[in-house]
Amino acid sequence: MIQFTPAAMEHLRACLDEGETVRVGVQGGGCSGFTYVIDITEEVDEEDMLLDIPGVSVYIDPHSADILAETTVDFVKTLHREGFTFVNPRANTTCGCGSSFS
């Protein structure tokens, strides 16, 4: 299943308020076919799966779970970019910016 690096977990914990959870998934779009999605929400769908990640409730829909199996989510902060990155060994191609894949 999806793994989160310590940097990603630290950033998520800092962003969440009481009662909020994280939803991770994919949606159609982007130059390569799919884009990664990570949102903070208070609502979850009854079909969503709860990931076993200490300290943060992370939900993923069943369709995205299949696509994101073995993916690692990291949080990077450089001079050029700050945000979450997804390292998905199952992706066949990725775009230049790294936010979409097929």
C-alpha positions as CSV (number, residue, x, y, z in Angstrom):
1,M,0.0,0.0,0.0
2,I,1.0,3.7,0.0
3,Q,3.9,4.7,2.1
4,F,4.5,8.3,3.5
5,T,8.0,9.5,4.3
6,P,8.7,11.2,7.7
7,A,8.8,14.6,6.0
8,A,5.3,14.0,4.4
9,M,3.9,12.9,7.7
10,E,5.3,15.9,9.6
11,H,3.8,18.3,7.0
12,L,0.4,16.6,7.1
13,R,0.3,16.7,10.9
14,A,1.1,20.4,10.8
15,C,-1.7,21.1,8.3
16,L,-4.5,19.2,9.9
17,D,-7.0,20.7,12.4
18,E,-9.1,18.6,14.8
19,G,-11.5,16.3,12.9
20,E,-9.8,16.7,9.6
21,T,-8.5,13.7,7.5
22,V,-6.5,13.3,4.4
23,R,-7.8,11.8,1.1
24,V,-5.3,10.6,-1.4
25,G,-6.2,9.5,-4.9
26,V,-5.9,9.8,-8.7
27,Q,-8.1,11.5,-11.2
28,G,-8.2,11.6,-15.0
29,G,-6.3,14.5,-16.5
30,G,-2.9,16.0,-17.0
31,C,-0.6,15.5,-19.9
32,S,0.0,11.8,-19.1
33,G,-3.5,10.6,-18.3
34,F,-3.8,10.7,-14.5
35,T,-3.0,13.2,-11.9
36,Y,-2.3,12.7,-8.2
37,V,-4.7,14.2,-5.7
38,I,-4.1,14.9,-2.0
39,D,-6.8,16.8,0.0
40,I,-7.7,17.7,3.5
41,T,-11.3,17.0,4.3
42,E,-13.8,16.2,7.1
43,E,-15.9,13.9,4.9
44,V,-15.1,10.4,3.8
45,D,-17.0,8.0,1.5
46,E,-18.2,4.7,3.0
47,E,-16.3,2.9,0.3
48,D,-13.0,4.6,1.2
49,M,-10.3,2.6,2.7
50,L,-8.5,3.8,5.9
51,L,-4.7,3.4,5.6
52,D,-2.8,2.3,8.7
53,I,-0.6,5.4,9.1
54,P,0.2,6.5,12.7
55,G,-1.0,9.9,13.7
56,V,-3.0,10.8,10.6
57,S,-6.2,9.4,9.2
58,V,-5.6,8.8,5.5
59,Y,-8.3,7.6,3.2
60,I,-8.2,6.3,-0.3
61,D,-10.9,5.2,-2.7
62,P,-10.7,1.6,-4.0
63,H,-10.0,2.6,-7.6
64,S,-7.0,4.8,-6.6
65,A,-5.7,2.2,-4.2
66,D,-5.1,-0.2,-7.1
67,I,-3.3,2.4,-9.1
68,L,-1.2,3.8,-6.2
69,A,-0.1,0.5,-4.7
70,E,3.6,0.6,-3.9
71,T,3.7,4.5,-4.2
72,T,5.7,6.6,-1.8
73,V,4.5,10.1,-0.9
74,D,7.2,12.6,0.1
75,F,7.2,16.3,1.0
76,V,10.0,18.4,-0.6
77,K,11.0,22.0,-0.1
78,T,13.6,23.5,-2.4
79,L,14.3,26.9,-3.8
80,H,12.2,26.0,-6.9
81,R,9.4,23.9,-5.4
82,E,7.5,23.1,-2.3
83,G,5.0,20.3,-2.1
84,F,4.1,16.6,-2.1
85,T,5.8,14.3,-4.6
86,F,4.6,10.8,-5.5
87,V,7.1,8.1,-6.4
88,N,5.0,5.5,-8.2
89,P,7.1,2.5,-9.5
90,R,4.0,1.3,-11.4
91,A,3.7,4.4,-13.5
92,N,4.8,3.8,-17.2
93,T,5.4,7.4,-18.0
94,T,5.4,10.7,-16.1
95,C,5.2,14.3,-17.3
96,G,8.1,16.7,-16.9
97,C,6.5,18.4,-13.8
98,G,5.9,15.0,-12.1
99,S,2.2,15.7,-11.3
100,S,0.7,13.4,-13.9
101,F,1.4,9.8,-15.1
102,S,0.1,6.9,-17.0
